[in-house]
Amino acid sequence: MAQVVILMGSASDEEKVAPCVSVLKQLGISCLITVSSAHRTPERTAQIVDEQEAAGAQVFICAAGMAAHLAGAVAARTTRPVIGIPISGSAFGGMDSLLSTVQMPPGFPVATVATDKAGAKNSAWLAAQILALGDPELAARIREAREQMKKDIEKVGAEVTARYA
């Protein structure tokens, strides 16, 4: 059973979404990643959501560009949290995807993160925080990871300061 299901609207999104999988694995969260389109394969999208929810998936992460309706299509089928990653790739530089992902009607929210790789990482962190509400061990792993980030920045800061002292 995957705790988090990641859907990409296109295989070309994989490079931008891969950091999401890395963070989830780092935190010990099981995930399934696949490609399904809200427009080209709506039946496949519905089937994946229904099957994965029945199997126990707790959070869905959806990455899509341009019209970016994938997260909304998933939110329409489940009451589980849905996180949208807007993917850049059009003449609008991802702004179209961002607005398509964030503008959902009341009752069908999609938590929307930044575009591309930064958003992919934060989608994983947000999913982890949602899952940690019922998992104290995961909450501890998140705190440990944040403490390591703090130490890493402090170390780099000291190195930069020393170079210019």
N, C-alpha and C positions, 0 to 999 in steps of 0.2 A: 504494500500500500504506500502510495506517495502522499506525504503530508501537503506538499505544494505541487500544483500542476502549472506548468509554464506553457502557454500557447503563443506561437509566433505566427503572424499573418503570412509570412513568406520565409523560405529558406535563406533568402538574402539577408534576413535580420539576425541570423545566428551569431555573427561576429560581435554585434552590438549587445546581444542578450547573454552571451557566454559568461560574463562576469557575475550574473545573477546566480548561475549554477555554482560557480566557484565559491561564492559567499555561503550559499546554503550548505554545500558540502563541508566547508570549513567549520560551520556551526553544528554539523551532524544532523542536518535536516534532510529527509528523503524527498526526492523530487522526480517528476517525470517531465520531459520536455518534448514537444512535438510541434508540427506545423499544421495549422488549420486556419481557414479564411472565413471571416464573417460573410463575405460576398460570394466567393467562388465555391466554398464548401460548407454552406450553413448547416446541412444535415450532419456532416462530420463533426462540426463544432458542437452541436447539440448533443450528439451521441457521446462525445468525449466528456462533456460536462456532466451529463447524467450518469455515465458509467463511473467516472472518477469520484463524483460526490457519493454515489452508492458504495464505493469501495473505501470511503473514509477520508478523501481529500478535504483539507481544512481551509486552504487558501488557493485562489487562482490568480496567476500573474499573466497578463496578456500584453504582448508587444505588437504594435502595428503602426504603419505609416500612412501618410496621406489622409484618407477619410477616417482611418483608425477606428472602425466600429467594432472591432473584435472584443474589447473589454466590455462595451455596452451590451453586445449580444450575449456574452457570458453572464453579465450581471442580471440580464432579463431571465436567465434560466435557473439561477441559484440564489440562495440567501446567504451563502458563504462569502466572506470578504473577497473582493476583486480589486486587484491593483493593476493599473494601466501604465505601461511604459510607452510614451510617444516616441516613434522612430522617425528621424529625419530622412529625407530622401527626395523631396520635391523642391520645386523652385521657392517654396515658402520656408525652407530651412527647418522644418519640424514644427513651426507654429500652427500649421493646419492640423497636424496630428495631436498636438497639445490641446488645442481647443476642442477637437472632436472627442478626445478622451475625457476631458474634465467637465464638459457640458452635458451632464446627464439629468434626466427628469427626476423630480422628487420621488423617493422610494426605491431608486435603483442606483445607488452611489457607486462610483469607481474612485478609489483612492489613486490619485495621479501623482507620479514622480517626475523627475527631470527627464529630458530626452536621452536616448542612446545609452552608452556605457555607464555614465554616472547614475542615470535613472535605473538601469539594470541592477547595479549594486544596491542602491537604496530600496528597490523593490524587495530584494532579498532580506535586507535588514528590517524593513517594515513587516514582512511576512513573519520573520523570526520573532519580532516583538509581539505580534498578534498571538503566535503559538506559545510564547513564553508566559502569557497570562495564565495558562493552566499547566505550566511545566517549569518548576523552580530550577531544575538543573539547566535547562536551556537559558533561563534568565541569568544564571550565574555565568554561563559561557559567553553570553552577550556582554556582561559586565567585564569579564576577563579580556575579551577582544577589544573593548573600548579602552581599558587600562593599557593594553599593549600599544594601541594607537597613540595614546597620550605619551607613553615612554618613547615611542619612535619619533614623535615630533620634538620632544624635549632633547633627544639625542641629536637630531639633525640641527635643531636651533643652536645647540652648544657648538657643534662643528662649524656652522656658518659664522658664529660669533668669533670663534677662535681663529678662523682664516683672516679676519679683518682686525684682529687685536694688535 
